[in-house]
Amino acid sequence: MSAQVQIEAQPTTYPPSKTLQERKAWYASGILILGLDLALLAVAIILFWQAAVHTGGLHAALLAIGIVFAFVVILAVSGVTVVAPGRAHVVQLFGKYKGTVREPGMQWVNPFSKRIAVSTRIRNLESALVKVNDADGNPIEIAAVVVWQVQDTASAIYAVDDYAHFVAIQAETAVRHIASSYPYDSRGTDAMSLRGNAEEVTQRLSAELTDRVRAAGVQVVETRLTRLSYAPEIAQAMLRQQQASAVVGARQKIVEGAVGMVRLALQRLDEEGVVELDEERKAAMVSNLLVVLCSEQATQQVVNTGSLYT
């Protein structure tokens, strides 16, 4: 006797990097450094002018000092970094992460460092329309839009190769996994479905995608399904099935209402003593009323000019 064990596949999650977490880099006011550079530039110009006037040892000394001042000016200017709102600069010195500059404005950092610009604005990502089988094996087409933002610039730069491409791939993977985990329609049951429980499915998609992109220092703000439908090859068949289910449900409501009206009519006739009917006539009356109430077309009246039993 063998037992079948059903194992639900769990989504792969990537732990955040523990070695490189965003921290504040050292920087100074770029405007102040720029002012000092202008002063040094003026001194260097004066030194070059004096070196051109004098000769001999004084000429060489003034020229050497002027070159040093000019080199310092060029070196200091190369460290000035303009940080725009909604952007951050990752500072890397000789291959080592030194921190991130987020303060908008003109800032000055080590001129020998490499500055990598990272956008911290909120972005929209619309996944491609993918075809995947739902939990019942029916092919469906599904797409989603993801609102995301870089939260940890160090992880975004160093934990993954290309964080924007990484988010796009993980978004498509999460959409495929969620679509294959639930049926498209519950078909009258209490089971969770993609169409009937869109809000819950969206929340689970957001939670799964958050776990997937956490390693890249990305925060998922919101996710929404933008497209959900059966694949074209089965769309007509599923539409007919839905229409049949709707017709059956409508007929059931009509029959329930008609039975209630017939019961009320017989009860009122019996209570008010309008006419006494035997069981056979009651059955005929019930049949006629049900035909009138449940018919899709208008019924024609037949006037009985004889007695009740002829």
Rosetta silent file (secondary structure, phi, psi, omega in degrees, C-alpha in Angstrom):
SEQUENCE: MSAQVQIEAQPTTYPPSKTLQERKAWYASGILILGLDLALLAVAIILFWQAAVHTGGLHAALLAIGIVFAFVVILAVSGVTVVAPGRAHVVQLFGKYKGTVREPGMQWVNPFSKRIAVSTRIRNLESALVKVNDADGNPIEIAAVVVWQVQDTASAIYAVDDYAHFVAIQAETAVRHIASSYPYDSRGTDAMSLRGNAEEVTQRLSAELTDRVRAAGVQVVETRLTRLSYAPEIAQAMLRQQQASAVVGARQKIVEGAVGMVRLALQRLDEEGVVELDEERKAAMVSNLLVVLCSEQATQQVVNTGSLYT
SCORE:     score description
SCORE:     0.000 S_00000001
   1 L     0.000  117.984 -176.078    0.000    0.000    0.000 S_00000001
   2 L  -104.219  144.110  179.450    1.635    3.182   -1.178 S_00000001
   3 L  -109.133  135.463  178.350    0.946    6.646    0.104 S_00000001
   4 L   -96.726  127.281 -179.561    1.039    9.677   -2.143 S_00000001
   5 L  -113.974  123.432  179.546    2.570   12.775   -0.654 S_00000001
   6 L   -97.035  120.343 -177.841    1.923   16.115   -2.353 S_00000001
   7 L  -109.252  123.240  179.260    4.735   18.599   -1.893 S_00000001
   8 L   -85.632  125.863 -179.635    4.083   22.235   -2.671 S_00000001
   9 L   -69.125  130.101  179.993    7.011   23.933   -4.356 S_00000001
  10 L   -95.818  141.573  179.217    8.283   26.886   -2.387 S_00000001
  11 L   -66.976  143.966  178.236    9.574   29.992   -4.172 S_00000001
  12 L   -75.155  130.063  177.480   13.305   30.542   -4.149 S_00000001
  13 L  -117.989  150.424 -178.412   14.357   33.491   -2.018 S_00000001
  14 L  -114.463  119.427 -178.734   17.720   35.210   -1.982 S_00000001
  15 L   -67.953  147.804  177.859   19.059   36.426    1.391 S_00000001
  16 L   -66.970  153.166  179.565   20.313   39.993    1.545 S_00000001
  17 L   -67.114  132.236 -179.596   24.022   40.590    1.477 S_00000001
  18 L   -95.768  -16.310 -176.831   25.519   40.725    4.992 S_00000001
  19 L   -88.778  -31.756 -177.366   28.933   42.046    3.994 S_00000001
  20 L  -122.010  100.235  174.032   27.864   45.122    2.054 S_00000001
  21 L  -115.816  146.587 -176.568   25.142   47.233    3.600 S_00000001
  22 L   -63.073  135.883  174.325   24.616   50.858    2.700 S_00000001
  23 L  -141.353  163.401 -176.256   26.338   53.367    4.938 S_00000001
  24 E   -77.972  131.124  178.570   26.966   57.080    4.753 S_00000001
  25 L   -86.488  156.889  175.351   30.134   58.127    2.961 S_00000001
  26 L   -78.645  135.356  176.536   32.387   60.942    4.100 S_00000001
  27 L  -155.562  161.031  178.617   32.006   64.106    2.063 S_00000001
  28 E  -123.145  172.680 -179.926   32.491   67.856    2.389 S_00000001
  29 E   -67.937  121.647  179.589   30.734   70.891    1.006 S_00000001
  30 H   -68.581  -31.538  179.489   31.473   71.123   -2.686 S_00000001
  31 H   -66.246  -40.542  178.518   30.805   74.858   -2.754 S_00000001
  32 H   -64.905  -44.902  179.051   33.454   75.455   -0.088 S_00000001
  33 H   -64.306  -37.345  179.285   36.018   73.318   -1.912 S_00000001
  34 H   -65.840  -37.254  175.655   35.193   75.069   -5.173 S_00000001
  35 H   -64.072  -42.303  176.755   35.826   78.440   -3.530 S_00000001
  36 H   -64.680  -35.542  177.916   39.187   77.249   -2.251 S_00000001
  37 H   -64.141  -39.634  178.631   40.000   75.943   -5.733 S_00000001
  38 H   -64.316  -39.042  177.773   39.338   79.349   -7.246 S_00000001
  39 H   -65.549  -43.103  178.142   41.663   80.933   -4.698 S_00000001
  40 H   -65.130  -34.739  178.177   44.375   78.353   -5.431 S_00000001
  41 H   -65.000  -40.324  177.533   43.876   78.896   -9.141 S_00000001
  42 H   -63.492  -41.056  178.064   44.415   82.633   -8.696 S_00000001
  43 H   -64.016  -41.337  179.925   47.620   81.940   -6.743 S_00000001
  44 H   -63.583  -38.840  178.898   48.825   79.527   -9.436 S_00000001
  45 H   -64.290  -41.382  178.565   48.212   82.136  -12.139 S_00000001
  46 H   -64.305  -40.707  179.281   50.189   84.712  -10.162 S_00000001
  47 H   -63.896  -41.894  178.396   53.037   82.247   -9.677 S_00000001
  48 H   -65.124  -36.100  178.922   53.180   81.480  -13.402 S_00000001
  49 H   -66.469  -44.457  178.755   53.156   85.214  -14.152 S_00000001
  50 H   -67.186  -34.740  178.223   55.998   85.889  -11.727 S_00000001
  51 H   -65.528  -33.134  178.424   57.920   82.911  -13.065 S_00000001
  52 H   -71.991  -26.381 -178.364   57.683   84.417  -16.551 S_00000001
  53 H   -80.182  -42.804 -175.192   59.060   87.742  -15.254 S_00000001
  54 L   -89.219  166.929  179.343   62.013   86.380  -13.246 S_00000001
  55 L  -132.218  170.919  175.872   64.918   84.294  -14.395 S_00000001
  56 L    78.757 -147.569 -177.620   67.357   81.900  -12.889 S_00000001
  57 H   -64.745  -35.809  179.091   66.681   79.912   -9.755 S_00000001
  58 H   -64.580  -36.501  178.206   63.701   82.066   -8.755 S_00000001
  59 H   -62.312  -45.789 -179.269   62.071   81.326  -12.097 S_00000001
  60 H   -65.551  -40.037 -179.275   62.404   77.567  -11.604 S_00000001
  61 H   -65.785  -46.803  179.196   61.133   77.752   -8.021 S_00000001
  62 H   -63.099  -38.680  179.108   58.074   79.850   -8.904 S_00000001
  63 H   -65.390  -41.725 -179.946   57.311   77.611  -11.872 S_00000001
  64 H   -65.414  -43.678  179.219   57.529   74.441   -9.765 S_00000001
  65 H   -64.751  -39.690  178.295   55.286   75.874   -7.043 S_00000001
  66 H   -62.643  -39.046  177.764   52.787   77.059   -9.681 S_00000001
  67 H   -65.272  -41.172  178.312   52.655   73.564  -11.210 S_00000001
  68 H   -61.740  -44.860  179.213   52.030   72.043   -7.793 S_00000001
  69 H   -62.909  -40.255  179.525   49.203   74.521   -7.126 S_00000001
  70 H   -65.002  -40.441  178.064   47.685   73.828  -10.553 S_00000001
  71 H   -63.570  -41.052  178.272   47.824   70.082   -9.925 S_00000001
  72 H   -63.756  -40.015  178.833   46.099   70.556   -6.555 S_00000001
  73 H   -62.208  -47.768 -179.428   43.386   72.664   -8.206 S_00000001
  74 H   -63.779  -40.469 -179.541   42.729   70.030  -10.885 S_00000001
  75 H   -65.956  -41.516 -179.149   42.754   67.245   -8.306 S_00000001
  76 H   -68.344  -38.904  179.488   40.353   69.077   -5.994 S_00000001
  77 H   -64.729  -35.219 -179.403   37.952   69.938   -8.806 S_00000001
  78 H   -67.080  -16.439  177.965   37.773   66.278   -9.861 S_00000001
  79 L   -88.257   -6.668  179.530   36.397   65.412   -6.435 S_00000001
  80 E   -74.658  127.327 -178.750   33.366   67.702   -6.765 S_00000001
  81 E  -127.036  128.426  177.352   30.192   65.631   -7.281 S_00000001
  82 E   -94.776  117.717 -179.398   26.744   67.023   -8.027 S_00000001
  83 E  -103.267  114.374  179.375   24.036   64.903   -6.369 S_00000001
  84 L   -84.387  153.302  175.788   20.595   65.466   -7.874 S_00000001
  85 L   -59.815  137.538 -178.012   17.375   64.827   -5.898 S_00000001
  86 L    83.092   10.582  177.824   16.257   61.246   -6.312 S_00000001
  87 E  -135.291  152.411  176.355   19.783   60.016   -7.000 S_00000001
  88 E  -132.536  158.854 -179.348   22.609   58.674   -4.865 S_00000001
  89 E  -124.701  119.725  176.141   26.307   58.124   -5.546 S_00000001
  90 E   -83.720  124.795 -176.926   28.105   55.015   -4.373 S_00000001
  91 E   -97.939  123.615 -179.332   31.721   55.877   -3.513 S_00000001
  92 E  -126.537  124.042 -178.019   34.317   53.230   -4.329 S_00000001
  93 E  -119.244  114.566  178.760   38.008   53.724   -3.557 S_00000001
  94 L    53.145   42.682  176.963   40.521   51.273   -4.998 S_00000001
  95 L    83.906   -0.428 -179.406   37.882   48.557   -5.258 S_00000001
  96 E  -110.011  140.764  178.773   36.505   49.064   -1.740 S_00000001
  97 E   -77.484  123.926 -177.760   33.066   50.392   -0.869 S_00000001
  98 E  -107.395   -8.590  178.862   33.408   53.600    1.151 S_00000001
  99 E   135.721 -177.438 -177.661   29.781   54.621    1.506 S_00000001
 100 E  -128.586  136.982  176.117   26.932   56.361   -0.284 S_00000001
 101 E  -102.380  117.197  179.309   26.245   60.052   -0.729 S_00000001
 102 L  -112.329  -14.400 -176.714   22.496   60.827   -0.710 S_00000001
 103 L   -68.315  119.202 -179.783   22.547   64.519    0.282 S_00000001
 104 L   -66.864  151.536  178.585   21.434   66.582   -2.740 S_00000001
 105 E   121.811 -167.656  179.575   23.657   69.413   -3.872 S_00000001
 106 E   -93.501  111.999 -177.958   27.332   69.917   -4.692 S_00000001
 107 E  -117.608  157.067  179.117   29.425   67.595   -2.526 S_00000001
 108 E  -121.477  128.069  178.096   33.134   66.845   -2.460 S_00000001
 109 L  -125.274  179.427  179.602   34.550   63.373   -1.987 S_00000001
 110 L   -55.764  122.613 -176.354   37.956   61.785   -2.379 S_00000001
 111 L   -65.927  -20.239  178.780   39.064   62.701   -5.922 S_00000001
 112 L   -83.611   -6.260 -177.091   40.693   59.291   -6.404 S_00000001
 113 L   -83.558  158.210  175.047   37.411   57.493   -5.736 S_00000001
 114 E  -100.573  131.261 -178.808   34.965   56.176   -8.302 S_00000001
 115 E  -111.409  120.883 -177.867   31.410   57.454   -8.002 S_00000001
 116 E  -107.786  117.377 -178.335   28.577   55.237   -9.292 S_00000001
 117 E   -77.657  135.519  178.535   25.241   56.984   -9.736 S_00000001
 118 E  -131.727  128.669  177.544   22.143   55.070   -8.593 S_00000001
 119 E   -79.671  127.913  177.223   18.579   56.260   -9.091 S_00000001
 120 L  -106.695   14.387  178.166   16.487   56.105   -5.916 S_00000001
 121 L   -74.634  161.648  176.136   13.282   57.249   -7.600 S_00000001
 122 L   -77.280  133.136 -176.608   10.173   55.085   -7.687 S_00000001
 123 E  -119.865  155.729  173.909    9.997   53.075  -10.898 S_00000001
 124 E  -110.436  136.827  175.709    7.305   51.196  -12.779 S_00000001
 125 E  -130.413  118.556  176.498    7.935   47.801  -14.333 S_00000001
 126 E  -103.331  116.393 -178.340    5.314   46.148  -16.517 S_00000001
 127 L   -69.963  156.115  178.103    6.051   42.479  -16.995 S_00000001
 128 L   -69.723  153.800  177.477    5.675   40.881  -20.388 S_00000001
 129 L   -71.889  113.156 -176.310    2.470   39.010  -21.201 S_00000001
 130 E  -111.569  150.353  176.429    3.334   35.396  -20.395 S_00000001
 131 E  -106.614  126.063 -176.388    1.428   32.201  -21.077 S_00000001
 132 E  -147.269  153.151  177.555    1.387   29.710  -18.216 S_00000001
 133 E   -85.245  133.924  177.617   -0.782   26.833  -17.040 S_00000001
 134 L   -77.939 -172.224 -176.574   -2.851   27.481  -13.934 S_00000001
 135 L   -63.934  -24.577  178.314   -3.328   24.961  -11.120 S_00000001
 136 L   -89.121   -1.479 -179.669   -5.970   23.121  -13.189 S_00000001
 137 L    88.124    6.371  179.541   -3.685   22.868  -16.202 S_00000001
 138 L   -85.367  132.842  178.560   -5.548   25.439  -18.294 S_00000001
 139 E   -72.245  129.694  179.089   -3.341   27.814  -20.310 S_00000001
 140 E  -130.321  160.704  174.750   -3.824   31.432  -19.282 S_00000001
 141 E  -112.487  130.957 -174.326   -2.229   34.751  -20.166 S_00000001
 142 E  -143.879  145.843  176.657   -1.128   36.960  -17.300 S_00000001
 143 E  -148.937  157.966 -177.967    0.854   40.159  -16.806 S_00000001
 144 E  -145.123  158.879  173.857    1.539   42.464  -13.859 S_00000001
 145 E  -115.171  135.650 -176.720    2.906   45.904  -13.083 S_00000001
 146 E  -120.476  127.626  174.853    5.452   46.311  -10.288 S_00000001
 147 E  -102.734  118.572 -174.067    6.225   49.582   -8.502 S_00000001
 148 E  -140.027  166.866 -175.602    9.686   49.382   -6.950 S_00000001
 149 E  -153.833  141.935  176.178   12.482   51.518   -5.556 S_00000001
 150 E   -73.877  122.165 -179.755   16.162   51.051   -4.662 S_00000001
 151 L  -104.265  -38.485  179.672   16.444   51.069   -0.884 S_00000001
 152 L  -118.834  105.170 -175.475   20.016   49.836   -0.314 S_00000001
 153 H   -68.699  -32.240 -179.695   22.400   51.234   -2.926 S_00000001
 154 H   -65.511  -45.135  177.923   25.320   49.074   -1.830 S_00000001
 155 H   -66.271  -36.445 -179.404   23.374   45.846   -2.351 S_00000001
 156 H   -63.940  -34.694 -177.322   21.989   47.124   -5.646 S_00000001
 157 H   -87.357  -41.138 -169.940   25.494   47.716   -7.021 S_00000001
 158 H  -103.894  -22.421 -176.351   27.522   44.909   -5.478 S_00000001
 159 L   -81.418  -30.821 -179.552   25.077   42.058   -4.684 S_00000001
 160 L  -129.006  164.595 -177.262   23.770   41.595   -8.240 S_00000001
 161 L   -73.838  -49.910  179.758   25.148   42.240  -11.699 S_00000001
 162 L  -140.129  104.138 -171.445   22.349   44.523  -12.981 S_00000001
 163 H   -64.939  -34.262  179.104   19.681   45.318  -10.415 S_00000001
 164 H   -67.455  -44.071  177.245   17.119   46.618  -12.941 S_00000001
 165 H   -66.670  -36.874  178.543   17.423   43.490  -15.091 S_00000001
 166 H   -61.490  -43.992  178.936   17.389   41.358  -11.931 S_00000001
 167 H   -64.185  -40.850 -179.548   14.078   42.893  -10.822 S_00000001
 168 H   -62.951  -43.869 -179.749   12.545   42.353  -14.272 S_00000001
 169 H   -67.478  -43.194 -179.682   13.493   38.663  -14.352 S_00000001
 170 H   -67.362  -32.798  176.953   12.358   38.035  -10.783 S_00000001
 171 H   -64.371  -44.790  178.351    9.044   39.799  -11.439 S_00000001
 172 H   -64.805  -39.341  178.656    8.308   37.514  -14.381 S_00000001
 173 H   -63.871  -42.520  179.694    9.346   34.465  -12.344 S_00000001
 174 H   -66.086  -39.549  178.267    7.075   35.445   -9.454 S_00000001
 175 H   -62.864  -43.435  178.718    4.139   36.056  -11.808 S_00000001
 176 H   -63.222  -41.724 -178.273    4.605   32.623  -13.372 S_00000001
 177 H   -66.356  -43.018 -179.907    4.826   30.934   -9.977 S_00000001
 178 H   -66.493  -40.829 -178.748    1.708   32.631   -8.615 S_00000001
 179 H   -64.073  -35.282 -179.675   -0.267   31.914  -11.805 S_00000001
 180 H   -83.205   -6.635 -177.870    0.574   28.203  -11.645 S_00000001
 181 H   -90.706  -16.800 -176.148   -0.299   27.971   -7.936 S_00000001
 182 L  -133.053  151.421  174.212   -4.015   28.822   -8.246 S_00000001
 183 L   -74.332  157.704  179.204   -6.820   27.976  -10.684 S_00000001
 184 L   -65.429  -43.003 -177.556   -8.172   30.687  -12.934 S_00000001
 185 L  -134.299  142.325 -179.986  -11.727   30.266  -11.628 S_00000001
 186 L   -76.743  -19.319  177.876  -13.058   28.588   -8.480 S_00000001
 187 L    57.105   47.068  175.115  -16.164   27.315  -10.367 S_00000001
 188 L    84.634   -0.960  178.763  -18.531   27.777   -7.472 S_00000001
 189 L   -95.331  176.154  179.250  -16.230   26.370   -4.777 S_00000001
 190 L   -91.181    5.840 -179.211  -14.592   28.158   -1.855 S_00000001
 191 L   -69.579  149.473  178.208  -11.072   27.581   -3.230 S_00000001
 192 L   -72.415  136.541 -179.023   -8.896   30.612   -3.899 S_00000001
 193 L  -133.368  162.367 -179.344   -8.703   31.537   -7.579 S_00000001
 194 L   -67.711  -38.323 -177.234   -6.900   34.121   -9.673 S_00000001
 195 L   -84.062  -36.507 -176.331  -10.098   35.769  -10.876 S_00000001
 196 L   -84.925  -22.069 -178.266  -12.173   35.511   -7.726 S_00000001
 197 L  -126.998   55.690 -176.242   -9.480   36.474   -5.203 S_00000001
 198 H   -62.348  -38.450 -177.971   -7.507   39.099   -7.089 S_00000001
 199 H   -66.764  -44.876  179.148   -6.681   41.119   -3.963 S_00000001
 200 H   -66.397  -39.674  178.622   -5.308   38.139   -2.039 S_00000001
 201 H   -64.105  -39.484  178.985   -3.367   36.907   -5.056 S_00000001
 202 H   -64.425  -40.356  178.456   -1.868   40.367   -5.528 S_00000001
 203 H   -64.229  -40.970  178.563   -0.756   40.470   -1.897 S_00000001
 204 H   -68.286  -35.833  175.677    0.916   37.073   -2.201 S_00000001
 205 H   -63.396  -42.999  178.971    2.606   38.153   -5.424 S_00000001
 206 H   -64.090  -41.729 -179.843    3.930   41.265   -3.697 S_00000001
 207 H   -65.334  -43.149 -179.449    5.196   39.238   -0.721 S_00000001
 208 H   -66.808  -42.499  179.983    6.951   36.678   -2.922 S_00000001
 209 H   -66.245  -35.626  176.556    8.530   39.337   -5.131 S_00000001
 210 H   -60.471  -42.106  177.900    9.714   41.232   -2.040 S_00000001
 211 H   -66.435  -35.017 -176.580   11.550   38.120   -0.857 S_00000001
 212 H   -72.017  -37.077 -173.870   13.071   37.565   -4.273 S_00000001
 213 H  -100.319    4.825  179.790   14.495   41.080   -4.786 S_00000001
 214 H   -62.300  -32.911 -179.140   15.573   41.759   -1.203 S_00000001
 215 H   -63.514  -26.945 -179.417   19.110   40.638   -2.060 S_00000001
 216 H   -89.898    8.928  179.649   19.381   43.493   -4.579 S_00000001
 217 L    68.893   29.098 -175.754   18.436   46.120   -1.997 S_00000001
 218 E  -108.282  138.123  176.692   15.112   46.762   -3.740 S_00000001
 219 E  -107.868  127.594  177.165   11.819   47.566   -2.033 S_00000001
 220 E   -88.159  116.859 -178.414    8.573   46.549   -3.737 S_00000001
 221 E   -81.420  -45.458 -176.918    6.026   49.327   -3.240 S_00000001
 222 E  -162.139  150.464  172.729    3.044   47.742   -4.984 S_00000001
 223 E  -133.187  143.788  179.054    2.094   45.036   -7.475 S_00000001
 224 E  -144.037  140.971  173.562   -1.047   44.780   -9.591 S_00000001
 225 E   -79.001  126.443 -179.353   -2.269   42.310  -12.199 S_00000001
 226 E  -103.482  -18.458 -179.285   -2.835   44.149  -15.474 S_00000001
 227 E  -147.518  129.318  177.211   -3.884   41.213  -17.659 S_00000001
 228 E  -151.742  112.139 -178.443   -5.592   37.945  -16.755 S_00000001
 229 E  -159.839  162.258  173.423   -7.423   35.841  -19.309 S_00000001
 230 E   -69.133  153.829  176.050   -7.613   32.396  -20.811 S_00000001
 231 L   -65.183  151.227 -175.888   -5.301   31.659  -23.715 S_00000001
 232 H   -56.700  -31.680 -175.967   -6.916   32.214  -27.135 S_00000001
 233 H   -69.224  -21.159  178.780   -7.011   28.479  -27.948 S_00000001
 234 H  -121.218    5.067 -175.541   -9.395   27.739  -25.065 S_00000001
 235 H   -62.641  -43.914 -178.227  -11.006   31.132  -24.562 S_00000001
 236 H   -65.276  -42.216  179.494  -14.152   30.303  -26.587 S_00000001
 237 H   -63.941  -42.607  179.700  -14.678   26.970  -24.853 S_00000001
 238 H   -69.037  -32.090  176.777  -14.253   28.535  -21.408 S_00000001
 239 H   -65.810  -42.349  176.839  -16.588   31.376  -22.373 S_00000001
 240 H   -64.070  -37.367  177.682  -19.297   28.889  -23.314 S_00000001
 241 H   -64.686  -42.505  177.611  -18.728   27.080  -20.032 S_00000001
 242 H   -65.379  -39.296  177.861  -19.108   30.326  -18.079 S_00000001
 243 H   -64.739  -40.303  177.493  -22.225   31.212  -20.044 S_00000001
 244 H   -63.830  -41.256  178.097  -23.714   27.786  -19.334 S_00000001
 245 H   -64.531  -37.890  177.928  -22.968   28.163  -15.643 S_00000001
 246 H   -66.410  -39.825  178.860  -24.588   31.607  -15.669 S_00000001
 247 H   -65.237  -42.310  178.725  -27.702   30.254  -17.422 S_00000001
 248 H   -62.892  -42.616  178.066  -27.991   27.396  -14.937 S_00000001
 249 H   -64.207  -41.123  178.497  -27.656   29.805  -12.024 S_00000001
 250 H   -65.424  -42.234  177.819  -30.254   32.147  -13.482 S_00000001
 251 H   -61.533  -38.933  179.026  -32.676   29.264  -14.114 S_00000001
 252 H   -62.513  -42.241  177.314  -32.217   28.086  -10.558 S_00000001
 253 H   -64.190  -40.279 -179.530  -33.152   31.514   -9.234 S_00000001
 254 H   -64.523  -43.587 -179.725  -36.186   31.669  -11.536 S_00000001
 255 H   -64.734  -42.653  177.979  -37.422   28.243  -10.434 S_00000001
 256 H   -60.748  -42.726  177.806  -36.955   29.084   -6.765 S_00000001
 257 H   -66.890  -39.830  179.796  -38.949   32.287   -7.210 S_00000001
 258 H   -64.977  -42.050  178.543  -41.674   30.560   -9.221 S_00000001
 259 H   -62.074  -41.054  177.792  -42.103   27.821   -6.615 S_00000001
 260 H   -64.589  -39.429  178.363  -42.424   30.430   -3.908 S_00000001
 261 H   -67.454  -39.837  177.915  -45.055   32.355   -5.888 S_00000001
 262 H   -65.227  -42.979  178.320  -47.082   29.180   -6.572 S_00000001
 263 H   -61.004  -41.664  179.301  -46.931   28.201   -2.895 S_00000001
 264 H   -66.019  -39.840  179.918  -48.101   31.684   -1.916 S_00000001
 265 H   -64.058  -46.153  178.910  -50.933   31.602   -4.481 S_00000001
 266 H   -64.241  -37.944  179.483  -52.249   28.247   -3.260 S_00000001
 267 H   -65.867  -41.929  179.162  -51.980   29.357    0.364 S_00000001
 268 H   -67.184  -40.562  177.938  -53.921   32.566   -0.291 S_00000001
 269 H   -62.995  -38.258 -179.192  -56.654   30.728   -2.220 S_00000001
 270 H   -73.252  -39.171 -178.867  -57.026   28.238    0.593 S_00000001
 271 H   -69.472  -40.320 -176.765  -57.033   30.867    3.378 S_00000001
 272 H   -88.459   -4.581  176.699  -59.534   33.194    1.709 S_00000001
 273 L    64.258   33.393 -179.689  -61.798   30.356    0.471 S_00000001
 274 L   -67.103  -45.590  179.619  -61.925   31.669   -3.091 S_00000001
 275 L  -154.486  146.789  177.440  -62.168   28.203   -4.614 S_00000001
 276 L  -102.102  125.667 -177.221  -61.762   24.657   -3.390 S_00000001
 277 L  -119.601  137.618  173.009  -59.427   22.516   -5.458 S_00000001
 278 L   -80.950 -179.832 -174.976  -58.774   18.828   -5.209 S_00000001
 279 H   -65.431  -35.869 -179.923  -55.301   17.426   -5.538 S_00000001
 280 H   -65.787  -42.783  179.321  -55.608   16.864   -9.269 S_00000001
 281 H   -70.948  -32.732  175.247  -56.676   20.460   -9.927 S_00000001
 282 H   -63.413  -41.635  178.480  -53.981   21.778   -7.637 S_00000001
 283 H   -63.629  -40.315  178.427  -51.421   19.830   -9.652 S_00000001
 284 H   -66.422  -39.515  178.787  -52.798   21.262  -12.893 S_00000001
 285 H   -65.778  -41.784  178.145  -52.757   24.774  -11.472 S_00000001
 286 H   -62.288  -41.685  179.558  -49.178   24.352  -10.241 S_00000001
 287 H   -62.958  -44.657 -178.766  -48.129   23.097  -13.670 S_00000001
 288 H   -65.917  -42.134  179.814  -49.767   26.026  -15.460 S_00000001
 289 H   -65.104  -39.601  179.120  -48.317   28.617  -13.094 S_00000001
 290 H   -66.229  -37.287  176.959  -44.821   27.177  -13.384 S_00000001
 291 H   -63.732  -43.294 -179.235  -45.049   27.230  -17.171 S_00000001
 292 H   -66.058  -44.423 -174.118  -46.168   30.865  -17.109 S_00000001
 293 H   -76.619  -31.151 -175.354  -43.555   31.989  -14.580 S_00000001
 294 H   -97.549   -6.769 -177.889  -40.591   30.013  -15.949 S_00000001
 295 L   -72.640  141.927  177.308  -41.231   30.473  -19.651 S_00000001
 296 L   -79.663  -22.877 -179.904  -38.810   32.718  -21.569 S_00000001
 297 L  -106.885  157.147 -179.946  -41.533   33.785  -23.983 S_00000001
 298 L   -68.048  133.232 -179.694  -44.821   35.514  -23.276 S_00000001
 299 L   -88.819  152.301  178.897  -47.669   33.030  -22.741 S_00000001
 300 L   -99.658  138.067 -178.376  -51.108   33.348  -24.330 S_00000001
 301 L   -79.090  141.183  174.836  -54.220   33.321  -22.175 S_00000001
 302 L  -120.301  117.162 -177.699  -56.907   30.671  -22.727 S_00000001
 303 L   -88.828  122.891  178.926  -60.353   31.595  -21.389 S_00000001
 304 L   -92.201  111.535 -178.185  -62.345   28.638  -20.069 S_00000001
 305 L   -89.912   -5.769  178.860  -66.058   29.372  -20.739 S_00000001
 306 L   -94.620 -154.498  178.658  -67.251   26.141  -19.191 S_00000001
 307 L   -83.502 -179.780 -176.783  -67.121   24.927  -15.641 S_00000001
 308 L   -68.366  -26.748 -173.352  -64.001   24.324  -13.671 S_00000001
 309 L  -107.669   10.675  178.574  -63.958   20.629  -14.522 S_00000001
 310 L  -127.548    0.000    0.000  -64.845   20.785  -18.228 S_00000001
